[in-house]
Amino acid sequence: MDISNPHNLLEPRLPDSELRFGIRVGLPSADPLRDVLGAGWHREHWFGTASERDAALREMARRHPFSRIGDTPSIRLEAIQR
């Protein structure tokens, strides 16, 4: 599945071979969106340092300021390393 607004993604400062710290975004097993995207859907975002990754992970995990009261995102975020 393509990204609807790829211009919103940050471009890495380093070549892909030097990006060692990542975040894997996936869906919980009970999420109905898995029927649309597939059970194995995930997306990985890569960073040059663990601190950059950890800052992005905190930002991705926080409550979106425009969400309705009571809404909670249904995603799994996992810190990974290669």
N, CA, C and O atoms as a GROMACS GRO file, in nm:
protein
  328
    1MET      N    1   0.084  -0.117   0.000
    1MET     CA    2   0.000   0.000   0.000
    1MET      C    3   0.089   0.123   0.000
    1MET      O    4   0.183   0.131   0.079
    2ASP      N    5   0.060   0.219  -0.087
    2ASP     CA    6   0.138   0.341  -0.096
    2ASP      C    7   0.101   0.437   0.017
    2ASP      O    8  -0.007   0.430   0.074
    3ILE      N    9   0.193   0.527   0.046
    3ILE     CA   10   0.170   0.633   0.143
    3ILE      C   11   0.090   0.742   0.073
    3ILE      O   12   0.123   0.779  -0.039
    4SER      N   13  -0.014   0.795   0.138
    4SER     CA   14  -0.098   0.895   0.071
    4SER      C   15  -0.026   1.029   0.056
    4SER      O   16  -0.050   1.102  -0.040
    5ASN      N   17   0.062   1.062   0.150
    5ASN     CA   18   0.134   1.189   0.144
    5ASN      C   19   0.284   1.165   0.170
    5ASN      O   20   0.333   1.201   0.277
    6PRO      N   21   0.355   1.106   0.075
    6PRO     CA   22   0.496   1.072   0.101
    6PRO      C   23   0.583   1.195   0.129
    6PRO      O   24   0.689   1.182   0.190
    7HIS      N   25   0.539   1.313   0.088
    7HIS     CA   26   0.616   1.434   0.114
    7HIS      C   27   0.619   1.468   0.263
    7HIS      O   28   0.700   1.552   0.305
    8ASN      N   29   0.534   1.406   0.343
    8ASN     CA   30   0.533   1.431   0.487
    8ASN      C   31   0.636   1.347   0.562
    8ASN      O   32   0.661   1.374   0.680
    9LEU      N   33   0.695   1.247   0.497
    9LEU     CA   34   0.796   1.164   0.563
    9LEU      C   35   0.930   1.235   0.562
    9LEU      O   36   0.965   1.300   0.463
   10LEU      N   37   1.005   1.224   0.671
   10LEU     CA   38   1.138   1.284   0.677
   10LEU      C   39   1.235   1.203   0.591
   10LEU      O   40   1.231   1.080   0.591
   11GLU      N   41   1.319   1.273   0.519
   11GLU     CA   42   1.423   1.206   0.441
   11GLU      C   43   1.543   1.181   0.532
   11GLU      O   44   1.586   1.272   0.603
   12PRO      N   45   1.598   1.059   0.532
   12PRO     CA   46   1.713   1.031   0.618
   12PRO      C   47   1.836   1.110   0.573
   12PRO      O   48   1.855   1.136   0.454
   13ARG      N   49   1.919   1.150   0.671
   13ARG     CA   50   2.040   1.225   0.643
   13ARG      C   51   2.153   1.135   0.597
   13ARG      O   52   2.248   1.181   0.533
   14LEU      N   53   2.145   1.006   0.629
   14LEU     CA   54   2.252   0.911   0.600
   14LEU      C   55   2.207   0.812   0.494
   14LEU      O   56   2.087   0.793   0.472
   15PRO      N   57   2.304   0.747   0.427
   15PRO     CA   58   2.266   0.639   0.335
   15PRO      C   59   2.196   0.527   0.410
   15PRO      O   60   2.220   0.506   0.529
   16ASP      N   61   2.110   0.455   0.341
   16ASP     CA   62   2.032   0.348   0.404
   16ASP      C   63   2.119   0.246   0.477
   16ASP      O   64   2.078   0.193   0.580
   17SER      N   65   2.238   0.218   0.425
   17SER     CA   66   2.326   0.119   0.487
   17SER      C   67   2.374   0.162   0.626
   17SER      O   68   2.418   0.077   0.704
   18GLU      N   69   2.368   0.291   0.657
   18GLU     CA   70   2.413   0.341   0.787
   18GLU      C   71   2.299   0.364   0.886
   18GLU      O   72   2.324   0.403   1.000
   19LEU      N   73   2.178   0.339   0.845
   19LEU     CA   74   2.062   0.357   0.934
   19LEU      C   75   2.038   0.225   1.007
   19LEU      O   76   1.985   0.130   0.950
   20ARG      N   77   2.078   0.220   1.133
   20ARG     CA   78   2.076   0.095   1.210
   20ARG      C   79   1.961   0.083   1.309
   20ARG      O   80   1.930  -0.028   1.352
   21PHE      N   81   1.899   0.193   1.346
   21PHE     CA   82   1.798   0.192   1.452
   21PHE      C   83   1.662   0.223   1.392
   21PHE      O   84   1.646   0.322   1.321
   22GLY      N   85   1.564   0.137   1.420
   22GLY     CA   86   1.436   0.153   1.354
   22GLY      C   87   1.316   0.139   1.445
   22GLY      O   88   1.326   0.103   1.562
   23ILE      N   89   1.203   0.170   1.384
   23ILE     CA   90   1.072   0.153   1.448
   23ILE      C   91   0.987   0.073   1.350
   23ILE      O   92   0.970   0.112   1.235
   24ARG      N   93   0.932  -0.038   1.396
   24ARG     CA   94   0.839  -0.117   1.316
   24ARG      C   95   0.698  -0.082   1.362
   24ARG      O   96   0.664  -0.094   1.480
   25VAL      N   97   0.617  -0.039   1.268
   25VAL     CA   98   0.477  -0.005   1.295
   25VAL      C   99   0.392  -0.119   1.241
   25VAL      O  100   0.404  -0.157   1.124
   26GLY      N  101   0.307  -0.173   1.324
   26GLY     CA  102   0.219  -0.282   1.284
   26GLY      C  103   0.081  -0.268   1.346
   26GLY      O  104   0.053  -0.171   1.417
   27LEU      N  105  -0.002  -0.365   1.319
   27LEU     CA  106  -0.139  -0.363   1.371
   27LEU      C  107  -0.158  -0.476   1.472
   27LEU      O  108  -0.103  -0.585   1.453
   28PRO      N  109  -0.235  -0.453   1.578
   28PRO     CA  110  -0.268  -0.561   1.671
   28PRO      C  111  -0.345  -0.672   1.599
   28PRO      O  112  -0.409  -0.648   1.497
   29SER      N  113  -0.339  -0.792   1.652
   29SER     CA  114  -0.402  -0.907   1.586
   29SER      C  115  -0.554  -0.893   1.574
   29SER      O  116  -0.613  -0.953   1.484
   30ALA      N  117  -0.617  -0.817   1.662
   30ALA     CA  118  -0.764  -0.803   1.657
   30ALA      C  119  -0.810  -0.682   1.575
   30ALA      O  120  -0.930  -0.657   1.566
   31ASP      N  121  -0.719  -0.609   1.516
   31ASP     CA  122  -0.757  -0.488   1.442
   31ASP      C  123  -0.825  -0.525   1.310
   31ASP      O  124  -0.769  -0.601   1.232
   32PRO      N  125  -0.945  -0.473   1.284
   32PRO     CA  126  -1.016  -0.507   1.160
   32PRO      C  127  -0.948  -0.452   1.033
   32PRO      O  128  -0.977  -0.499   0.923
   33LEU      N  129  -0.860  -0.355   1.048
   33LEU     CA  130  -0.789  -0.303   0.932
   33LEU      C  131  -0.694  -0.408   0.872
   33LEU      O  132  -0.654  -0.397   0.756
   34ARG      N  133  -0.661  -0.510   0.951
   34ARG     CA  134  -0.578  -0.621   0.898
   34ARG      C  135  -0.649  -0.692   0.783
   34ARG      O  136  -0.582  -0.748   0.695
   35ASP      N  137  -0.783  -0.690   0.782
   35ASP     CA  138  -0.856  -0.751   0.671
   35ASP      C  139  -0.831  -0.676   0.541
   35ASP      O  140  -0.837  -0.734   0.433
   36VAL      N  141  -0.803  -0.546   0.551
   36VAL     CA  142  -0.778  -0.463   0.433
   36VAL      C  143  -0.631  -0.467   0.393
   36VAL      O  144  -0.598  -0.487   0.276
   37LEU      N  145  -0.542  -0.448   0.491
   37LEU     CA  146  -0.399  -0.439   0.463
   37LEU      C  147  -0.328  -0.573   0.457
   37LEU      O  148  -0.221  -0.584   0.397
   38GLY      N  149  -0.386  -0.675   0.519
   38GLY     CA  150  -0.323  -0.805   0.526
   38GLY      C  151  -0.265  -0.828   0.664
   38GLY      O  152  -0.222  -0.735   0.732
   39ALA      N  153  -0.264  -0.953   0.705
   39ALA     CA  154  -0.220  -0.987   0.842
   39ALA      C  155  -0.074  -0.954   0.866
   39ALA      O  156  -0.035  -0.927   0.980
   40GLY      N  157   0.008  -0.956   0.763
   40GLY     CA  158   0.151  -0.931   0.781
   40GLY      C  159   0.194  -0.788   0.757
   40GLY      O  160   0.314  -0.760   0.751
   41TRP      N  161   0.098  -0.695   0.742
   41TRP     CA  162   0.136  -0.558   0.711
   41TRP      C  163   0.217  -0.496   0.823
   41TRP      O  164   0.185  -0.510   0.941
   42HIS      N  165   0.323  -0.427   0.784
   42HIS     CA  166   0.400  -0.343   0.876
   42HIS      C  167   0.479  -0.242   0.794
   42HIS      O  168   0.495  -0.257   0.673
   43ARG      N  169   0.528  -0.140   0.861
   43ARG     CA  170   0.610  -0.037   0.798
   43ARG      C  171   0.727  -0.011   0.890
   43ARG      O  172   0.711  -0.008   1.011
   44GLU      N  173   0.845   0.007   0.833
   44GLU     CA  174   0.964   0.034   0.912
   44GLU      C  175   1.018   0.172   0.880
   44GLU      O  176   1.024   0.213   0.764
   45HIS      N  177   1.058   0.244   0.985
   45HIS     CA  178   1.121   0.375   0.973
   45HIS      C  179   1.261   0.362   1.034
   45HIS      O  180   1.275   0.309   1.144
   46TRP      N  181   1.365   0.409   0.964
   46TRP     CA  182   1.504   0.389   1.008
   46TRP      C  183   1.571   0.521   1.041
   46TRP      O  184   1.545   0.625   0.980
   47PHE      N  185   1.661   0.514   1.141
   47PHE     CA  186   1.730   0.632   1.192
   47PHE      C  187   1.878   0.600   1.213
   47PHE      O  188   1.916   0.483   1.225
   48GLY      N  189   1.960   0.704   1.216
   48GLY     CA  190   2.104   0.687   1.230
   48GLY      C  191   2.150   0.658   1.372
   48GLY      O  192   2.251   0.591   1.392
   49THR      N  193   2.077   0.708   1.471
   49THR     CA  194   2.116   0.687   1.611
   49THR      C  195   1.998   0.639   1.692
   49THR      O  196   1.882   0.656   1.655
   50ALA      N  197   2.030   0.577   1.804
   50ALA     CA  198   1.926   0.529   1.895
   50ALA      C  199   1.848   0.646   1.954
   50ALA      O  200   1.727   0.634   1.976
   51SER      N  201   1.915   0.759   1.979
   51SER     CA  202   1.843   0.873   2.037
   51SER      C  203   1.744   0.934   1.937
   51SER      O  204   1.635   0.976   1.977
   52GLU      N  205   1.779   0.938   1.808
   52GLU     CA  206   1.684   0.985   1.706
   52GLU      C  207   1.564   0.892   1.700
   52GLU      O  208   1.449   0.936   1.693
   53ARG      N  209   1.591   0.761   1.703
   53ARG     CA  210   1.484   0.662   1.699
   53ARG      C  211   1.393   0.674   1.821
   53ARG      O  212   1.271   0.670   1.808
   54ASP      N  213   1.453   0.689   1.938
   54ASP     CA  214   1.375   0.697   2.061
   54ASP      C  215   1.289   0.823   2.065
   54ASP      O  216   1.175   0.819   2.114
   55ALA      N  217   1.341   0.935   2.014
   55ALA     CA  218   1.262   1.058   2.008
   55ALA      C  219   1.144   1.041   1.913
   55ALA      O  220   1.033   1.083   1.943
   56ALA      N  221   1.168   0.978   1.798
   56ALA     CA  222   1.059   0.953   1.702
   56ALA      C  223   0.957   0.856   1.760
   56ALA      O  224   0.837   0.871   1.738
   57LEU      N  225   1.004   0.757   1.834
   57LEU     CA  226   0.913   0.660   1.896
   57LEU      C  227   0.822   0.728   1.999
   57LEU      O  228   0.703   0.699   2.005
   58ARG      N  229   0.879   0.817   2.079
   58ARG     CA  230   0.797   0.892   2.176
   58ARG      C  231   0.693   0.977   2.103
   58ARG      O  232   0.577   0.984   2.144
   59GLU      N  233   0.734   1.042   1.995
   59GLU     CA  234   0.642   1.128   1.918
   59GLU      C  235   0.531   1.044   1.854
   59GLU      O  236   0.415   1.086   1.855
   60MET      N  237   0.565   0.928   1.800
   60MET     CA  238   0.465   0.842   1.735
   60MET      C  239   0.368   0.782   1.836
   60MET      O  240   0.253   0.755   1.803
   61ALA      N  241   0.415   0.760   1.959
   61ALA     CA  242   0.333   0.695   2.061
   61ALA      C  243   0.241   0.793   2.136
   61ALA      O  244   0.147   0.750   2.203
   62ARG      N  245   0.268   0.922   2.124
   62ARG     CA  246   0.186   1.017   2.200
   62ARG      C  247   0.048   1.031   2.137
   62ARG      O  248   0.027   0.999   2.020
   63ARG      N  249  -0.044   1.081   2.217
   63ARG     CA  250  -0.181   1.100   2.170
   63ARG      C  251  -0.184   1.214   2.069
   63ARG      O  252  -0.132   1.323   2.095
   64HIS      N  253  -0.243   1.190   1.955
   64HIS     CA  254  -0.254   1.292   1.850
   64HIS      C  255  -0.341   1.406   1.901
   64HIS      O  256  -0.449   1.380   1.954
   65PRO      N  257  -0.299   1.532   1.885
   65PRO     CA  258  -0.375   1.643   1.943
   65PRO      C  259  -0.512   1.664   1.879
   65PRO      O  260  -0.598   1.730   1.939
   66PHE      N  261  -0.535   1.611   1.761
   66PHE     CA  262  -0.664   1.632   1.695
   66PHE      C  263  -0.757   1.511   1.707
   66PHE      O  264  -0.864   1.509   1.646
   67SER      N  265  -0.718   1.411   1.785
   67SER     CA  266  -0.803   1.295   1.805
   67SER      C  267  -0.924   1.332   1.891
   67SER      O  268  -0.917   1.423   1.974
   68ARG      N  269  -1.032   1.261   1.869
   68ARG     CA  270  -1.150   1.283   1.953
   68ARG      C  271  -1.126   1.225   2.092
   68ARG      O  272  -1.048   1.131   2.107
   69ILE      N  273  -1.190   1.280   2.191
   69ILE     CA  274  -1.179   1.228   2.327
   69ILE      C  275  -1.226   1.083   2.327
   69ILE      O  276  -1.334   1.052   2.275
   70GLY      N  277  -1.147   0.996   2.383
   70GLY     CA  278  -1.181   0.854   2.389
   70GLY      C  279  -1.123   0.772   2.276
   70GLY      O  280  -1.116   0.649   2.286
   71ASP      N  281  -1.079   0.836   2.167
   71ASP     CA  282  -1.016   0.761   2.057
   71ASP      C  283  -0.875   0.721   2.096
   71ASP      O  284  -0.800   0.801   2.153
   72THR      N  285  -0.839   0.599   2.067
   72THR     CA  286  -0.702   0.554   2.090
   72THR      C  287  -0.653   0.485   1.963
   72THR      O  288  -0.723   0.399   1.908
   73PRO      N  289  -0.535   0.522   1.915
   73PRO     CA  290  -0.483   0.459   1.794
   73PRO      C  291  -0.462   0.310   1.815
   73PRO      O  292  -0.424   0.265   1.924
   74SER      N  293  -0.487   0.235   1.712
   74SER     CA  294  -0.471   0.090   1.718
   74SER      C  295  -0.348   0.050   1.637
   74SER      O  296  -0.360  -0.007   1.528
   75ILE      N  297  -0.230   0.080   1.691
   75ILE     CA  298  -0.106   0.042   1.624
   75ILE      C  299  -0.011  -0.017   1.727
   75ILE      O  300  -0.021   0.008   1.847
   76ARG      N  301   0.081  -0.096   1.677
   76ARG     CA  302   0.189  -0.151   1.759
   76ARG      C  303   0.317  -0.084   1.714
   76ARG      O  304   0.347  -0.081   1.594
   77LEU      N  305   0.393  -0.030   1.807
   77LEU     CA  306   0.522   0.030   1.778
   77LEU      C  307   0.629  -0.052   1.847
   77LEU      O  308   0.618  -0.085   1.965
   78GLU      N  309   0.734  -0.086   1.771
   78GLU     CA  310   0.839  -0.171   1.826
   78GLU      C  311   0.974  -0.114   1.785
   78GLU      O  312   0.999  -0.092   1.667
   79ALA      N  313   1.061  -0.092   1.883
   79ALA     CA  314   1.198  -0.048   1.855
   79ALA      C  315   1.276  -0.168   1.802
   79ALA      O  316   1.273  -0.276   1.862
   80ILE      N  317   1.344  -0.150   1.688
   80ILE     CA  318   1.422  -0.258   1.627
   80ILE      C  319   1.561  -0.207   1.593
   80ILE      O  320   1.586  -0.087   1.590
   81GLN      N  321   1.651  -0.300   1.566
   81GLN     CA  322   1.789  -0.265   1.532
   81GLN      C  323   1.841  -0.366   1.432
   81GLN      O  324   1.811  -0.485   1.441
   82ARG      N  325   1.919  -0.319   1.336
   82ARG     CA  326   1.979  -0.414   1.240
   82ARG      C  327   2.129  -0.405   1.244
   82ARG      O  328   2.196  -0.477   1.170
   0.00000   0.00000   0.00000
